[in-house]
Amino acid sequence: MRFLKSNSELLVQQSDQSFVIDLAGSPDADGKPPHYTLATGKMSKEMAVSLMSHSGVISLLEKLKGESGNGLNIIADNVPFVDFFHVYLAPRKNLKEGEEVWSKPGNATDGLVQLSLDGGHDVAWSEDGKKVFWFLGPYLHSLEVSKLSKCASTIRKDHLTFGIDCVKNILEYQEIIVEHTTNISRLKKDAASTTLHPEPDLLVLYNATLLTMETGELEKDLIREAILVIQGGIITTAAALSSVVIPTEATVIDMHGATIMPGFFDLHAYWNGFDNPIPAKSWEMETFLAFGVTTLHKYIYIRSPMCMSFTHLRVKRGHFVGPRIFQVGDVIYGMGDPGYHQDIVDMDEARSALIRIKVEGGPISTRLMFITSSASQQRLLLAARNLSMLCVPEGSMNYDWDLTYILDGMTTVEHAIPVPTLYDDVLILYTKSGTGASPTHLVNYGGAFGEQFVWATEDVPNDLNRLRKPWSSYALFNTSASVAKIVHMGLKTHIGAHGEPPLGLNYHAEMFFTQQGGLSNYEVYKAATLNVAQMLGIFSGI
């Protein structure tokens, strides 16, 4: 919003319309002041009329006051808008009164220009209305609108990408760099300033029972009478106590035989964010830690592109306590939601989709959903490989789709195949494919959910009058049995709790459900730690 003309008028720019409210005008019968529509979008996520139009709007309002009622449409100057992730510009000369701007090929606004190569958001104008700006990740893009005349011929002939092959050559951009210290470096400085220890960040835990999860073999991973050495927040030694000399300058804690194991890794965390987008502290993050979940993957933040990487950077910076976070950014979505739909009809679109995700916080993986075409899946897989990214599709909605995910070579299939009891044809296919399984029993399509099982059997809200489903409806136990079979045939499975409440507790419930099909406790621990880290390619780093 922005005040105009000595605060007597208010310019409002919403996702699908821009309009002016005449605060000094005579109200209607409901007490509402006059408003004047400048531009509307059919499916847009952002809209920003040119600042050049403001003076024109003001003079036009002067002429029209008293001549027309509320809701008058005024054609604005150049109208940039965000549609299907890209920034477009609709020139005034091609707009008709009341026309909705749109970028869909075949039905697009006449004379439409695609400004962004890979996408953009947070569109704004220079004060003089001659330049339009937008962000993509840390890159601020700009374009002097008058230069579009150089691409007029290309724009006129291109009805699919609206001149971007020419426009990309007249764009300007600059990287905005913001640097900060990490929480570990801050803690090291704090420790150095408050202790006389020569090694204030050196911690030794001895006389412990360690379950290292390093090799995937219980006999090798279980170390009794062990020592754990931590330097600067990083584990440097995990070995038998007899083989290590305890550093004299370290802070030393006797564990009295207590078991220490790696924190749990929630591959399918799926948690969307906070009610307050900028919290001072996060009870949610602390809850994950309280239940031993120290790493989240598939964290998404759907409220704003600028906030996708916000939380994990806040945790890294030390603004609040939480697990390490690997976020996946916006979903690549094949269904009809105007804000998220993508076709992936060629390699250019596949690459742009992944560039757009990767630049907004640097994900190592991408989440796709309802991308049912095998050709589109393979385009994304090739583009992901070229960008060193992984593909983790949202599965389980459709048996056939899940099989194509496996056949096409997706990194994992998130959720179980919606047929709970699998037979040799699918079991062998799944095992031989190398695609990982994240069954997510808590949200088990094909039967009652594991989350419902938890609420039916645990007094979570302290209410003893719970509604229960018949035990036979919990097909997730058939899913668990199928998962155990493919694990024993050689496939690796993972633990993902889908962000289901109660947070943390349901991660442990997901481990319980995974174990019920016939896995040992150690095999479940592998699914919660080692397997996930290896699948994401970050085992050596964590």
Helices and strands as residue ranges (DSSP letters): E 2-4, E 9-13, E 17-22, E 35-41, E 46-47, H 52-64, E 72-73, E 79-83, E 86-90, G 92-94, E 100-101, E 113-114, E 121-125, E 131-136, E 139-144, G 145-151, H 152-157, H 164-167, E 172-175, H 183-194, E 202-211, H 218-221, E 222-231, E 234-240, G 241-243, E 251-254, E 259-260, E 264-266, H 283-290, E 293-299, G 305-307, H 310-317, E 324-327, E 332-333, H 347-359, E 365-366, E 368-369, H 374-386, E 390-391, H 399-408, E 412-414, H 424-433, E 436-438, G 441-443, H 450-457, G 471-473, H 476-488, H 505-516, H 521-528, H 530-536, G 539-541
